[in-house]
């Protein structure tokens, strides 16, 4: 199997989506398999992929998620580089002064005649460094669109002004005012609905006389007028700009016309000519963490620094769940004919695993169900009657929950369950390099060979007799394995606990062939 080809072995996660094991995550508190759709994505940090500058979230929001120093080429979307050039600078000489002003002591008001240039030494020529942006891939420069060179390499490049920027700013201010007004109305409603803290409320608290008297003493009105956000609605028009006459008379040169990608890189004006392209600020990248939606524990948490590729928390499924790899089928796939497939199973943990391949789902572990319920249970922290009335707690609330869906039985072959269970040895990295000679032991008939923490298993199956030719044969079974969990949800238990977990596995064995007559 090639690295670029899709994996024929797929696991079913907790939300029912099939994915290979390298795209799944394992929560040690639930414990369940999760994919990218049944976890919560959180942004850890913003950074620029070119200059590796770490930018706070507030500053990134202010800069519209763009770097202030790095630019992308508008033609090929590569990073632009600052290039230096030497420009001669003309120094002002005294020859430009036509005459000197007379002093206070001079009686004559005549101006002194200028000294001829031949009697003065020639001015020494000076140079100055100027910078422009250039693309090392397509050779595009800022001089192509008439952007003047700058005296500083970073921070002074002009931005292309948007024609609708004032309209966008007005819309943003309008919706911010609407959100603020709705928030104030909601807080006022919550304040009126909440019960009083004390048993005997005073008359001033109930009628609001104290606030009214204070406002009168200051000189304010009793009723505060609510400021309503007003914005001019947009008006539709039927007038459309006419096409230029040159488009019908002159020959079209596709080199001067922008592509779809170039127009989408500048959504404000979407220029049609190459000469109207301007450098775009480089978009910021993010480092994100993944959190389980059921128990709210972190599954993936990267390092904060942009140059680090390590993880502080990495709960990939390939580190906790036995990996199943399809080796080959012993015979060509013919509908209704018995066949066998070779599967290689690998134990990635530091503890031995007991594996069983079943056709039906095994019963749930009662101890595991109790611990999962304890981990998911939410306990309110606040005792405020206002928050209790509205139903708000200070404990972390999930924004969304994964959709529970049943895994469709897509298997079209009947497998023969293995005779008994077998043990996968723990992972030992030293055995990969040492000349380890395994002693001959009595193994079940379905085990072909065993080496370290790897086992090759022979599984028999029979494709459905009604399958047409060139149809993929899919094997489906439940893999039950023992998992030693070193993380416990109960504070009184600090020792590792062993659970019997199971995962549903689907294997695409290949396409069927026509039956021989």
PyMOL commands that set and color helices and strands:
alter all, ss='L'
color gray80, all
select helices_A, chain A and resi 21-23+57-62+94-96+117-119+142-145+165-193+203-207+209-218+246-249+254-256+260-265+274-276+317-319+366-376+385-390+429-432
alter helices_A, ss='H'
color red, helices_A
select strands_A, chain A and resi 9-12+18-19+25-26+33-34+39-47+54-55+66-72+80-89+126-135+280-283+285-292+298-302+311-314+323-329+338-346+353-358+413-415+422-424+447-451+454-463+472-485+497-511
alter strands_A, ss='S'
color yellow, strands_A
deselect
rebuild
show_as cartoon
